[in-house]
Amino acid sequence: MALILFNKPYGVLCQFTDERTGPPRPTLADHIHRPGVYPAGRLDHDSEGLLLLTDDGRLQARIADPRHKMPKTYLAQVEGVPDEAALASLRKGVRLKDGMTLPAEAALIEDPALWPRDPPIRVRKTVPDSWLRLTIREGRNRQVRRMTAAVGHPTLRLVRWQVGDWSLDGLRPGEWREVEVR
């Protein structure tokens, strides 16, 4: 059984082919040359960070299926500086158009000093930005971005740092490593 931890760069599709017409976009095939593995879950084109790939269907389901509530930790650079009320809202769950989210773990953190993003985020001189660490246990479409926007702090940059016990530690953008699964 193979499990690959991949640090997906910004702008890379979470699939091995680009089926859209027009100029080709970067895909997993540009980075991972290991036949028979498939993503366990998704990460948006404009998000970065940990993507897990496996050749085992049961492991893929355990990682990706929201029924298993596997924790996923994100580092989110947001517009403004969330106050305690905004953090409390994230911690109790946020009402989105598709219903209430489950409670998240949410904390304001120091700048994590990540690799530079290409292209860089939009910086506004009159609006500060800050970083949050958010852990969620469901996986709705663009959920973290929608949650931070719902509490008044739109996401500028989003990096998935950890899924379950697996993390990005030691992986630069575009790098991957295979790990043992117990």
N, C-alpha and C positions, 0 to 999 in steps of 0.2 A: 504494500500500500504506500503510495507516494503522497506526501503533503508538501507543497511548495509555498513558502512565504515570499511574496513579491512586493517591493516598494513601487507601487504604480505611480509614475510621474503624472503631473497635470497634463491633460489633453490626450491621454491614451485611453482608447476604448477598452472596456472589459470583455472583449471577445477577440477571437483569433482572425476574423475577417471583417472588412468594412463593406457592408452591403448597400450603402448609400451611393447614389450617383454623384458625380462631381469629383473634386480632387480627393485622393485617398487620404485617410486620417491614420495616425499611428494606432496600432493594435497590439495585443499581447504577443502576436507572432513576431513583432519586431524585437522582442526582449526575451521570450521564453522559447527555447528550441528543445522541447521535451514532449514527444508525442503522447497522446492518451490522457492528458490532464485537462480539467475543465474548472472554471471559476466556481467557488462555493460562495455564492452571493455576488453582489454587484457593488461597484463604486462608480459614482457619476464621472463623466468625462472631465468635469471641472473640479473634481476632488482628487486628492492625492492620498498615498499611504498604503496601508496593509491590505493586500488582496490575497486570499488563500485559494490555492488550486489543488485539486486532488484527482486521482484516478479511481477513487472508491465512492460509489453512489450513496452508500449509507452514511459515510462520513460527510459527504457533500450535503446531504439532507440534514444531518445533525447540526452542521455549522449554519446553514442558510435558512432553515425552516423556523419562522418566528415562534412556533409552538414550543421550541426548545429554550427560548429566551436566553440564548448565549449572549453574555455581555459584550458590547462593542464600545470601545473608548475612542473618542475623537478629541483632537485639539482644534479649537475653532477660534480664528482671529475674527473678532466682531467689531462693528462700528460702535463707538462710544464705550463707556465703562458701566457694565451692569451693576445696579445697586442690589441690596439684599432682597428687596421685593421681587426683582426680576429673577434672581437666583432661586428664591423660594417658589416662584411659579414653575420654573423648570423642574424643581425637585418634587413638586406635587403632581405634575402633569399639566400639559397645555392643551387648550381646546383648539383643534385645527378643523379645517373644512370636513375632513373625514372622521371626526370624533376626537375624543380625549386621548392623549398619549399616556402611556404608563409613566409613572414617576421616573425621573432621571437622577443620576448623581451629577451634581453641577458645582463647580468651584472656579473662582477667578484665580488664574495662575500667572506667574511671571512669564515673560517672553521665553518660549522654549528654545530659542536660538537654532531653529531648523535651517536646512539648506535653503538657498534662495529659490524663489519660484520664478519660472520663466513661462509666461510673462509675469512681471511683478504685479502685486495687487494695486488697485487704484488707491492713491493716498490723497486725503483731503486735509489741507493745512488747518482748517477750522474745526475739524472733527477728530477727536482722539480715537485710537483703537486699543483693544485689549484682547487678552487670550482667556478662553475658558477650556476646562477639561470637562467633557460631558460623557457619561456612560449611559447607554440606552440598552434595552433588552427586547426591542422589536425592530423592525426594519422597513418602515414605510418609505415610499418614494420621497427622496430629498428631505427626510424627516428632520435632521439636525438643523438644516438651513431654515426650514419652516418654523421650527420651535424657536430659534433665536430671533427670527423676524417677528414672531408673535409676541415676544416680550420686549420688542422695540430695539433690538440690536442685530441688524442683518449681518450675516456671515460674509466676510471678505475672503477668507481662505479656510479650507477644511482639510484636515489631515487625519485619516483613521490611523490610530497608533496601536491599537490592540484589539484582538478578537479572542475571547476566552483567555487562555493562558499564553497565546502566541502574540509576540509584539515585533515592532519594527527595529528593535535594538540592533545596531550594527549594520543595517542595510541602507545604502545610499539610494537615491532615486534610480530606478531601472535595474537594480540588483535583486537577485533572488537566491534563496538557499532552500535545500530540501531538509526536512526534519523528520525525526521518528515520531510516530504516533503511538501512544500507550493506551 
